[in-house]
Amino acid sequence: MPATKKKTSKKTKSATKTMSAKKKSASRASAARRPKASAAKSGRSSSGFRMTEASPAFTVDDLSRSMGWYRDVLGFAIEEKWERDGVLRGVSLRAGDVSLMLAQDDWQKGRDRRKGEGFRIYFSTAQDVDGLAAGIKARGGTLDSEPADMPWGSRDFSLTDPDGFKLTIGRESAKR
């Protein structure tokens, strides 16, 4: 009988070790899939990809019209113009720390190509959102939504540019 007990005991120990190793492996794999708390709290990506600035570029149907709208209605400044063969092909616009680029469509993908679908850009500001919205309306802009307090703690309004690109402008609320 003692020999049988030893065999059962070894099998049990071996099975326990195997199950324990599997649990540890599964736990490690699960931990690897979870973002590190310090990376999430710091706002840094755990993948090592870190950006300091973004400059979206929109392809537009009528560059002069869009440039005028962003400059005259929203208040962007023209930072740089790009010409080719004496023809204006693109511009870089700036408002505070934000840069935005506009480029004339070359129509190679067709003149009826829709722009701005399925896309929204969110602009953050430290300015009074209600005052900005009022100024945009006074300069001929149309808002898609009036300034409102959002459940996530900001006050936002939205509008659409001449090519259908959706824009939201907001400020983080002081009370959070």
HELIX and SHEET records of a PDB file:
HELIX    1   1 PRO A    2  ARG A   33  1                                  32    
HELIX    2   2 ALA A   37  SER A   42  1                                   6    
HELIX    3   3 LEU A   63  GLY A   68  1                                   6    
HELIX    4   4 TRP A   69  LEU A   74  3                                   6    
HELIX    5   5 VAL A  129  ALA A  138  1                                  10    
SHEET    1   A 4 ALA A  57  VAL A  60  0                                        
SHEET    2   A 4 VAL A  98  GLN A 104  1                                        
SHEET    3   A 4 VAL A  87  ALA A  95 -1                                        
SHEET    4   A 4 ALA A  77  ARG A  84 -1                                        
SHEET    1   B 4 ARG A 120  SER A 124  0                                        
SHEET    2   B 4 LYS A 166  GLU A 172  1                                        
SHEET    3   B 4 SER A 154  THR A 160 -1                                        
SHEET    4   B 4 LEU A 143  ASP A 149 -1                                        
END                                                                             
